[in-house]
């Protein structure tokens, strides 16, 4: 939105980056909207940013999305879902949600996020499970699912097979700028051995851009 420093911009003809302004800071976190015959949002941000995200999607005439795929159950990637679902319901529409099978109980039990101390968390249910190798068909775009644990055991990444964009959430950490990188260790879910295996897997995947 004007003056916020948060960008809404196309990264290809079918994909839009929406900076959620996590912690009130621009260029820290983003969600991505992929527009095939169905519209898919990758992650939802936190509850605090959900109202902004709803407005941003309405600004580009893409609310509600048909589907949200969340990369993992941490609050800053999934807790925007209840707010988006409520606003969609107010418009007489429904948003489908997908996540890894491992994420489903973590999304349903909001206490999983109490470690972060960021306030009340809502239970997220009616989530369809995704497995390694699954294909989510958006019509003219196919999204392939990869298990990428390490940052958390339930983490997945999503490859847009048409545009070769790879949506990786926090699997590799956060690159703030050319001099600042935050590794993806996040207690209590951090697993360095699984992270090492995930790094090896990334080397075998054919992608052009990390998102």
Secondary structure, DSSP 8 states (H G I E B T S, - for coil): -TTS---EEEEETTEEEEE--GGG-TTS-EEEEEESSSEEEE----HHHHHHHHHHHHHTT--S-SEEE-S--SHHHHTTHHHHHHHHHHTT---EEEEEHHHHHHHH-GGGGGGG--S-------EEEE-TT-EEE-SS-EEEEEE--SS-TT-EEEEETTTTEEE-TTTT-EEEETTEEE----TTT--HHHHHHHHHHHTTS--SEE-
